[in-house]
Amino acid sequence: MKERLLYWTPRILGILAILFISIFALDAFEPGLTLGQQLAGFAIHLIPSFVLVALLIVAWRWEFIGGIVFLIIGLGFTPLIYLHNYNMNHSVWISLSIVLLITFPFIVVGLLFLLHHRLKNKNLTLS
C-alpha cells in the first residue's frame, strides 16, 4: 500500500503542477486581439506545459531520470523566478512565496520519483 502511494504521488503532483503552470497561459486572451492572435498566443504560452508533460511521460517510465530532471527544473528555475518577481514587486517575502508556489512542487515531484526509484530497487535486491 505504501509503495503504491509512493508510486502515484509524484505522478499526480506532477500533473497538478503542470496544470497550475498552464493557468498562466490564459493571459494570452486580451481584449483588442483577434481570436486567431489570442489562440496563437495561448498555444505559445502552453509550450512550457507541453515540455513538462513530455518530461513527465519520461519520468513515468524512467523514474531516476525523471527525478533528476524535475529536480533540475525546480532548482534551476528558482533563482530566475525569484529575481524576476523581486524586480517587479521588490518584496523578498512575496517573491519567495511565488517561488514556493511555482518551483517547489517540481522539486517535491523530483524527490518523490527518486525516492520511489530507490525503494523499488532496494526491494528488488532484497527479494
C-alpha positions, 0 to 999 in steps of 0.5 A: 500500500505504501509503495503504491502511494509512493508510486502515484504521488509524484505522478499526480503532483506532477500533473497538478503542477503542470496544470497550475503552470498552464493557468498562466497561459490564459493571459494570452486572451486580451481584449483588442486581439483577434481570436486567431492572435489570442489562440496563437498566443495561448498555444505559445504560452502552453509550450512550457506545459507541453515540455513538462508533460513530455518530461513527465511521460519520461519520468513515468517510465524512467523514474531516476531520470525523471527525478533528476530532471524535475529536480533540475527544473525546480532548482534551476528555475528558482533563482530566475523566478525569484529575481524576476518577481523581486524586480517587479514587486521588490518584496523578498517575502512575496517573491519567495512565496511565488517561488514556493508556489511555482518551483517547489512542487517540481522539486517535491515531484523530483524527490518523490520519483527518486525516492520511489526509484530507490525503494523499488530497487532496494526491494528488488535486491532484497527479494 
